[in-house]
Amino acid sequence: MNTLLWVLVGVLVYSLVAKALQIRGFLPDAIRLQGPIATIHTRRGRALLTRLARPKRFWRAYSNLGVGVALVIMAGMFLLLLFQAMTILRNPPPPSAVNQPQNFLVVPGVNDFLPLAVAPEIVFGLLLGLVVHEGGHGLLCRVEDIDIESMGVVFLALIPVGAFVEPDEESQREADRGGRTRMFAAGVTNNFVLTAVAFALLFGPVIGAVGIAPGVAVDGAYEGSPAATAGIANGDRITAVAGTAVETDGDMDDALLAAENRTVSVELNGERTVRVERSLVVVGSVAGNPANVSVESGSDPIRVTAVNGTPVNTRGEFRAATVDREFARIETTAGDAVVPVGAYVTRVAPNGPLANASAPTNASLIVTGIDGERVTSSDSLARVLDEYDEGARVPVRAYVDGEFETYDVRLGENPRDGRGFLGVDIFPGTSGLLVTDFGVRSYPAGTYLELLGGDGGSSAAASFPGLTDSPLSLVYVALVLPLASVVLGIPNFPGFTPSVTNFYVVQGPLAPLGDGVFILANTLFWAAWVNLQLGLFNCIPGYPLDGGRILRMCAEAVVSRLPVGDPERLVRTVTTGVGLTMLASLILMIFGPQLL
């Protein structure tokens, strides 16, 4: 039974128990039930709102600014949802993790991108957002002399999903149209202001207090790899290999290649040392690779035992056995194959440097040499290209459709480091096989810190140049980090969870807080993320959202100036039409990829 089904069963059981308690009179009158939805009503807090509302001119100016922002976002949300719906209708995307219906819910553990590890921070951000949102409505009610019937919180089962302020209907009708518009816009205005404050604190003093701990952060070890056998796991930091200190993946690779013995000592977290017995393991493969080897999850590891009859245990031995031959017989526990040895190109970019040299863009190829220098893997290709500048002309030798071809290529500029660039996508490893004699997956700790505006050190986000050059860019990055695997091609970032805090150190004036800095960073990160989502969602121009109510006020203001016989009917037609369009667009976004 999957997680979503368990949740649905739990909601059903909750609804039945709550209804039974209500029938028997065990629930107070302040609690009202509608299926799994419960609302708690109170009249307390109205006096406080009245006192806070006394500087009325300030709050009206504040809300007028919010109305302008809300109108711009409403228009943007209308166009965005309409465009997305039309795109899905014309060209339905295949179902993926991003467009699964449960991933539109801000529920940790149900949403694949919101892990349970950060549930407290997400729930706190949601509660904070609901309080400031409905508090804004209540405050502007008092500013505009609209009486408040009651206030309260909305629960879906035991999860707070909303809050509300019930204005007195008669009092609300007596208020002028401008006052009602400001009242409706006050909630999203508060959400956006809270988002700005949280991001300002996060990108400023909090992230500034976080630094990178020395060593290579380990996200995990491949199943059956030498590192996994030695007990190296997620959360470890590799600080030295064979007595050589390492800071980056490149340092670790160089140290492993330089180690002559099959067994190497590896220092973890600067504290303990383990011994790793190296052997060559295939931990990944691309479909259609020339060795016809496929790595399946949960299957026994595939080991490379020899090259051209010579036993090999390390990548250094593998490279030495293949550096002088473009073809080699690779012997594995899954069978033997004679393959061209080089860097496997999965895609040649149209109009890229290699494509402009007449290389095919509709076929995979294997690069085996550049300007006479042998290329045996994706790493060696990167090292060779780093020796050239943009504009250099080099002959590129590649194996294409059963034959070797040489292309005269004028290199482009690599957007990551400014060095030579072929304009291709490369599968990591050799000839479509990811072969390792160690087997750890590194965690991009420095990249995340850099993307949040901090100093990622020598392992920072060189692969995303210019992405954090402005505050708006930082906000965009923070919003997509929980979906980083889809948008940025790196693992999703849920925050500074206990499993990754070993990769960071706390420094500067906030150092006395210790791990409290990570809790503060997570709270700010998710408070900002959730509040921005709340604000954007409520700006959708459809009833009963704030955007739909503001749309009605605007429609009434425009129609009142038109010579029409039944203005109320025209307003109703406009608002209903826009609202139904938004509803249809949302349904298509959530269920379209599965249905179409």
C-alpha positions in Angstrom: 0.0 0.0 0.0 1.5 3.3 -1.0 1.9 6.4 1.1 -1.0 8.3 -0.5 -3.4 5.4 0.1 -2.4 5.2 3.8 -3.1 8.9 4.1 -6.5 8.6 2.5 -7.4 5.7 4.9 -6.2 7.8 7.9 -8.3 10.8 6.8 -11.4 8.5 6.5 -10.9 7.1 10.0 -10.3 10.5 11.4 -13.5 11.8 9.8 -15.6 9.0 11.2 -14.2 9.3 14.7 -14.6 13.1 14.7 -18.2 12.9 13.5 -19.0 10.3 16.2 -17.6 12.6 18.9 -19.7 15.5 17.5 -22.9 13.5 17.5 -22.3 12.5 21.1 -21.7 16.1 22.2 -18.0 15.7 23.1 -16.9 18.6 20.8 -17.4 22.2 21.8 -19.6 24.5 19.7 -16.5 26.4 18.6 -15.4 23.3 16.5 -17.4 22.7 13.3 -16.9 19.7 11.0 -17.4 19.3 7.3 -16.1 15.8 6.5 -12.3 15.7 7.3 -12.3 19.5 7.5 -12.6 21.1 10.9 -12.8 24.8 11.7 -12.1 26.3 15.1 -13.9 29.6 15.7 -13.2 32.3 18.3 -14.0 35.9 18.9 -10.9 36.6 20.8 -8.2 38.9 19.3 -10.6 41.4 17.9 -9.6 44.1 20.5 -6.0 43.6 19.6 -6.7 44.0 15.9 -8.6 47.2 16.7 -5.6 48.6 18.6 -3.1 47.6 15.8 -5.4 49.3 13.2 -5.1 52.8 14.7 -2.6 54.2 12.2 -5.2 53.9 9.4 -3.4 56.1 6.9 -0.3 53.9 7.1 -2.2 50.6 6.7 -4.2 52.0 3.8 -1.0 53.1 2.0 0.6 49.7 2.8 -2.4 47.9 1.4 -2.7 50.1 -1.7 0.8 49.0 -2.5 -0.2 45.4 -1.9 -3.2 45.8 -4.3 -0.9 46.9 -7.1 1.5 44.0 -6.5 -1.5 41.6 -6.3 -2.9 42.9 -9.6 0.4 42.3 -11.4 0.7 38.8 -10.0 -2.9 38.0 -10.7 -2.4 38.8 -14.4 0.8 36.8 -14.4 -0.8 33.8 -12.8 -3.7 33.9 -15.2 -1.4 33.9 -18.3 0.9 31.3 -16.8 -1.8 28.8 -15.9 -3.6 29.4 -19.3 -0.3 28.9 -21.2 0.5 25.7 -19.2 -3.0 24.3 -19.8 -2.8 24.9 -23.5 0.7 23.4 -23.7 -0.5 20.3 -21.9 -3.5 20.0 -24.3 -1.3 20.4 -27.4 1.6 18.3 -26.2 0.9 16.3 -23.1 4.1 15.7 -21.1 4.9 12.1 -19.9 4.0 11.5 -16.3 6.9 12.2 -14.0 7.7 12.9 -10.3 7.0 16.6 -10.9 3.5 16.3 -12.2 2.2 13.5 -9.9 -1.0 14.7 -8.2 0.4 14.2 -4.7 3.3 16.5 -5.4 0.9 19.5 -5.7 0.2 19.0 -1.9 2.4 20.8 0.6 2.4 17.7 2.8 5.8 16.3 3.9 6.1 12.6 3.3 3.3 12.6 0.7 5.0 15.2 -1.6 8.1 13.4 -3.0 10.1 16.7 -2.8 9.2 17.5 0.8 10.7 14.9 3.1 9.5 14.1 6.6 12.9 15.3 8.0 11.8 18.9 7.5 8.1 18.5 8.4 8.4 20.7 11.6 9.9 23.6 9.6 7.3 23.2 6.8 4.4 23.1 9.3 5.8 26.1 11.2 6.1 28.0 7.9 2.6 27.1 7.0 1.2 28.1 10.4 3.1 31.4 10.2 1.8 32.1 6.7 -1.8 31.4 7.7 -1.6 33.6 10.7 -0.1 36.6 8.9 -2.4 36.1 5.9 -5.6 36.0 7.9 -4.2 38.6 10.3 -3.9 40.9 7.4 -7.5 40.5 6.4 -8.6 41.0 10.0 -6.4 44.1 10.5 -7.7 45.8 7.3 -11.3 44.9 8.4 -10.8 47.1 11.4 -9.0 49.8 9.4 -12.0 49.9 7.1 -14.5 49.7 10.0 -15.7 46.3 9.0 -16.9 44.2 12.0 -15.4 40.7 12.5 -17.9 37.9 13.2 -15.2 35.3 14.2 -11.7 34.2 13.5 -10.1 30.7 13.5 -8.0 28.0 11.9 -8.9 25.3 9.4 -7.6 21.7 9.8 -7.6 18.9 7.2 -7.6 16.0 9.7 -4.8 17.1 12.1 -2.9 19.2 9.6 -3.5 23.0 9.7 -4.3 24.0 6.1 -5.8 27.4 6.5 -7.0 30.2 8.7 -10.0 32.5 8.3 -11.5 35.8 9.3 -15.3 36.0 9.0 -16.3 39.6 8.4 -19.8 40.7 9.3 -21.7 40.5 6.0 -23.8 43.6 6.5 -20.8 45.6 7.7 -18.8 44.4 4.7 -21.5 45.5 2.2 -21.5 49.0 3.7 -17.8 49.4 3.2 -16.7 51.1 0.0 -15.2 49.1 -2.9 -11.7 50.4 -2.3 -11.7 49.4 1.3 -12.9 45.9 0.5 -10.2 45.5 -2.2 -7.5 46.5 0.3 -8.9 44.1 2.8 -8.8 41.2 0.3 -5.3 42.1 -0.8 -3.9 42.4 2.7 -3.4 38.7 3.2 -1.2 38.1 0.1 0.7 41.3 0.8 1.6 40.0 4.3 2.8 36.7 2.8 5.0 38.5 0.3 6.5 40.8 3.0 7.2 37.8 5.3 8.9 36.0 2.3 11.1 39.0 1.7 12.1 39.3 5.4 12.8 35.6 5.7 14.9 35.5 2.5 16.8 38.7 3.6 17.8 37.0 6.9 18.6 33.7 5.2 20.8 35.2 2.5 22.5 37.6 4.8 23.6 36.8 8.4 22.4 33.2 8.6 24.1 31.7 5.4 27.1 33.9 6.1 27.6 32.0 9.3 27.8 28.6 7.5 31.0 27.4 5.9 32.2 24.2 4.3 33.8 21.5 6.4 37.1 20.1 5.0 36.9 17.0 2.8 34.7 15.5 0.2 31.1 15.1 1.3 29.6 11.6 0.7 26.0 11.3 -0.4 26.3 7.5 -0.3 28.2 4.6 -1.7 27.1 2.5 -4.7 25.7 -0.9 -3.8 28.4 -3.6 -3.9 31.3 -1.1 -4.4 34.5 -1.2 -2.4 33.5 1.9 -0.5 30.2 0.3 0.6 32.1 -2.8 1.7 34.4 -0.7 3.8 31.4 0.9 5.5 31.7 4.4 4.0 28.1 5.8 3.9 25.9 8.9 3.6 27.0 11.7 5.9 30.7 10.8 6.0 33.5 13.2 4.9 36.6 11.9 3.1 39.4 14.0 4.4 42.4 12.1 3.2 43.2 9.2 0.8 46.5 7.3 1.1 47.8 10.0 3.4 47.0 12.8 1.0 44.5 15.5 2.2 41.6 16.0 -0.2 39.1 18.9 -0.5 37.4 18.2 -3.8 36.3 15.4 -6.0 39.2 16.1 -8.3 41.6 15.8 -5.3 40.1 12.5 -4.4 40.3 11.1 -7.9 43.9 12.2 -8.3 44.9 10.6 -4.9 43.2 7.4 -5.9 44.9 7.3 -9.3 48.3 8.0 -7.7 47.9 5.2 -5.1 49.8 2.2 -6.4 48.6 -0.3 -4.0 45.2 -2.0 -4.4 44.4 -1.4 -0.7 44.2 2.3 0.3 43.7 4.0 3.7 40.9 6.5 3.7 40.5 9.0 6.5 36.8 9.9 7.4 35.8 13.1 9.2 39.4 13.8 10.2 38.9 11.2 13.0 39.0 7.6 11.9 40.7 5.6 9.1 39.3 2.7 7.1 41.1 0.5 4.6 39.4 0.0 1.2 40.2 -3.0 -1.0 39.7 -1.7 -4.5 38.2 -3.5 -7.4 36.6 -2.3 -10.6 32.8 -2.3 -10.5 30.3 -1.1 -13.1 27.9 1.1 -11.2 26.1 2.7 -14.1 25.4 2.3 -17.8 23.8 4.0 -20.7 21.4 2.2 -23.0 23.0 1.0 -26.2 26.6 1.0 -24.8 29.0 -1.0 -27.0 29.6 -3.6 -24.2 25.9 -4.3 -24.0 26.1 -4.2 -20.2 23.1 -3.1 -18.2 23.2 -2.2 -14.5 20.0 -3.0 -12.8 19.0 -1.8 -9.3 19.2 -4.6 -6.7 21.2 -6.9 -8.9 24.6 -8.3 -8.1 27.4 -5.9 -8.9 29.1 -6.3 -12.3 32.9 -6.4 -11.9 35.6 -5.7 -14.5 38.2 -8.5 -14.1 40.6 -8.0 -17.1 41.5 -5.9 -20.1 42.9 -7.8 -23.1 43.7 -10.7 -20.7 45.5 -8.5 -18.2 43.9 -8.5 -14.7 42.9 -5.0 -13.5 41.7 -3.9 -10.1 42.1 -0.1 -10.2 41.2 2.7 -12.6 44.9 3.4 -12.9 45.5 -0.1 -14.2 42.5 0.1 -16.4 43.7 3.4 -18.0 47.2 2.0 -18.4 45.8 -1.1 -20.2 43.7 1.1 -22.7 45.7 4.2 -23.2 47.6 2.8 -26.2 44.6 1.1 -27.9 41.4 2.5 -29.1 39.8 -1.0 -29.0 40.0 -3.3 -26.0 38.6 -6.6 -24.9 36.8 -5.9 -21.6 36.2 -9.0 -19.4 33.4 -8.6 -16.8 31.4 -11.0 -14.6 28.5 -10.3 -17.0 30.5 -11.4 -20.1 33.2 -10.2 -22.4 33.1 -7.6 -25.2 35.4 -5.8 -27.6 34.6 -2.1 -27.4 36.1 1.2 -28.6 37.5 2.9 -25.4 36.7 6.6 -25.0 34.3 9.2 -23.7 30.7 8.3 -24.6 28.7 11.2 -26.2 25.0 10.9 -25.6 24.0 14.1 -27.5 25.7 16.5 -29.9 24.1 19.9 -29.5 22.8 21.3 -32.8 24.9 24.3 -33.9 27.5 23.4 -31.3 31.2 23.3 -32.1 31.3 19.5 -32.9 28.0 19.7 -34.9 29.4 22.6 -36.9 32.3 20.4 -37.8 29.8 18.0 -39.5 29.5 15.5 -36.7 26.0 13.8 -36.7 23.5 15.1 -34.1 21.2 12.0 -34.4 23.7 9.3 -33.3 25.8 8.6 -30.3 29.6 8.6 -30.7 32.7 7.8 -28.7 35.5 10.4 -28.6 38.9 8.6 -28.4 41.4 11.5 -29.0 41.8 15.2 -29.3 44.8 16.7 -31.2 46.7 13.4 -30.9 46.1 13.1 -27.1 44.4 9.9 -26.1 40.9 10.1 -24.4 39.8 7.1 -22.5 37.0 8.4 -20.3 34.8 11.4 -19.6 37.3 12.6 -17.0 40.2 12.5 -19.4 38.2 14.3 -22.0 37.5 17.1 -19.5 41.2 17.3 -18.6 42.2 17.5 -22.3 39.7 20.3 -23.1 40.8 22.3 -20.1 44.2 22.7 -21.9 42.5 24.7 -24.7 40.9 28.1 -24.9 37.8 29.2 -26.8 38.4 29.4 -30.6 41.3 26.9 -30.7 41.1 24.5 -33.7 41.7 20.9 -32.8 41.2 17.6 -34.6 38.7 15.4 -32.7 38.8 11.6 -33.4 35.6 9.7 -32.7 34.0 6.3 -33.3 30.7 6.8 -35.1 28.4 4.1 -36.6 31.2 1.5 -36.7 33.9 3.7 -38.2 36.5 6.2 -36.9 36.1 9.8 -38.1 38.2 12.9 -37.5 36.5 16.3 -37.2 38.2 19.7 -37.5 36.6 21.5 -34.6 36.8 25.2 -33.5 36.2 24.9 -29.8 33.5 27.1 -28.1 33.6 28.5 -24.6 32.6 26.3 -21.6 30.1 28.3 -19.6 31.3 26.7 -16.4 35.0 27.7 -16.5 35.7 29.5 -19.8 37.9 26.7 -21.2 37.5 24.7 -24.4 34.0 23.4 -25.2 32.8 20.7 -27.7 29.0 21.3 -27.2 28.1 17.7 -26.2 26.5 15.8 -23.4 28.9 13.1 -22.0 27.9 10.0 -20.0 30.3 9.7 -17.1 32.9 6.9 -17.3 34.2 4.9 -20.2 32.4 3.8 -23.4 29.0 4.2 -21.8 29.9 2.4 -18.6 30.5 4.2 -15.2 33.4 2.1 -13.8 34.8 2.9 -10.4 37.4 1.3 -8.1 36.1 3.2 -5.1 32.4 3.9 -5.5 31.1 6.9 -3.6 28.6 9.5 -4.7 29.7 13.0 -3.6 27.2 15.5 -2.1 27.4 19.0 -3.6 27.6 20.8 -0.2 29.6 23.7 -1.6 27.2 24.1 -4.5 24.2 24.4 -2.3 25.9 27.0 -0.1 26.9 29.0 -3.1 23.4 28.9 -4.6 22.1 30.3 -1.3 24.5 33.2 -1.4 27.2 31.8 0.8 30.8 30.9 0.2 31.0 27.4 -1.2 34.8 27.3 -1.2 36.8 25.3 -3.7 33.9 22.9 -4.4 31.5 25.7 -5.1 28.9 26.0 -7.9 31.2 26.7 -10.9 28.6 24.9 -13.0 26.0 27.6 -12.4 27.8 30.9 -13.3 25.7 34.0 -12.9 22.8 32.2 -11.2 23.3 34.1 -7.9 24.3 37.5 -9.1 21.2 39.3 -7.9 18.6 39.0 -5.0 15.9 37.9 -7.4 18.2 35.2 -8.8 18.8 34.0 -5.2 15.0 33.8 -4.6 14.5 31.8 -7.8 17.3 29.4 -6.8 15.8 29.0 -3.3 12.4 28.2 -4.8 13.7 25.5 -7.1 16.2 23.8 -4.7 13.6 21.4 -3.4 13.2 20.3 -7.0 16.9 20.7 -7.9 17.1 17.2 -9.5 14.6 18.3 -12.1 15.7 21.9 -12.6 19.4 22.0 -11.9 20.5 18.4 -12.3 21.8 18.0 -8.8 20.1 16.2 -5.8 17.1 17.9 -4.2 17.9 20.1 -1.3 15.5 19.9 1.6 17.5 22.1 3.9 20.3 21.6 6.4 19.0 18.3 7.7 20.9 16.2 10.3 22.1 13.9 7.6 24.1 16.7 5.9 25.1 19.0 8.8 28.4 17.1 9.1 29.4 18.7 5.7 29.2 22.3 7.2 30.7 24.3 10.0 29.2 27.3 11.9 31.4 30.4 12.0 31.4 34.1 12.7 29.2 36.0 15.2 26.6 33.2 15.2 29.0 30.5 16.1 27.8 30.3 19.7 24.5 29.1 18.4 26.1 25.9 17.1 23.7 23.6 15.3 21.0 26.1 16.1 22.1 28.0 13.0 21.0 25.1 10.9 17.6 25.0 12.6 17.3 28.8 12.0 18.3 28.4 8.3 15.8 25.6 7.7 13.0 27.6 9.4 13.7 30.7 7.3 14.1 28.7 4.1 10.8 26.9 4.5 8.9 29.8 5.9 9.9 31.9 2.8 9.2 29.0 0.5 5.8 28.2 1.9 4.7 31.9 2.2 5.6 32.6 -1.4 3.6 29.6 -2.5 0.6 30.8 -0.4 0.8 34.3 -1.8 1.1 33.1 -5.4 -1.7 30.6 -5.0 -4.1 33.1 -3.4 -3.4 35.5 -6.3 -5.0 33.1 -8.8 -8.1 35.1 -10.1 -10.8 32.5 -9.1 -13.3 32.4 -6.3 -13.0 31.8 -3.4 -9.3 32.8 -3.5 -8.3 36.4 -2.7 -7.5 36.9 -6.4 -11.0 36.0 -7.3 -12.4 38.5 -4.8 -10.1 41.3 -6.0 -11.1 40.4 -9.6 -14.8 40.9 -8.7 -14.0 44.3 -7.1 -12.1 45.4 -10.2 -14.9 44.1 -12.5 -17.5 46.0 -10.5 -15.4 49.2 -10.7 -15.1 48.9 -14.5 -18.6 47.8 -15.3 -20.1 50.6 -13.1 -18.7 53.0 -15.7 -20.2 51.2 -18.7 -23.7 51.9 -20.2 -25.1 48.4 -19.5 -28.6 47.5 -18.4 -27.6 44.6 -16.0 -24.1 45.4 -14.6 -24.4 42.6 -11.9 -25.0 40.0 -14.6 -22.0 41.2 -16.6 -19.7 41.1 -13.5 -20.9 37.6 -12.7 -20.2 36.5 -16.3 -16.7 37.9 -16.2 -15.7 36.5 -12.8 -17.3 33.1 -13.4 -15.7 32.8 -16.8 -12.2 33.7 -15.5 -12.7 31.4 -12.4 -13.8 28.4 -14.5 -10.8 28.9 -16.8 -8.4 28.9 -13.9 -10.1 25.8 -12.4 -9.8 23.9 -15.7 -6.2 25.0 -16.0 -5.4 23.7 -12.5 -7.1 20.4 -13.2 -5.2 20.0 -16.4 -1.8 20.8 -14.7 -2.5 18.3 -11.9 -4.2 15.4 -13.8 -3.5 16.2 -17.5 -0.2 14.3 -17.8 -1.8 11.1 -16.4 -5.1 11.4 -18.3 -3.8 12.6 -21.7 
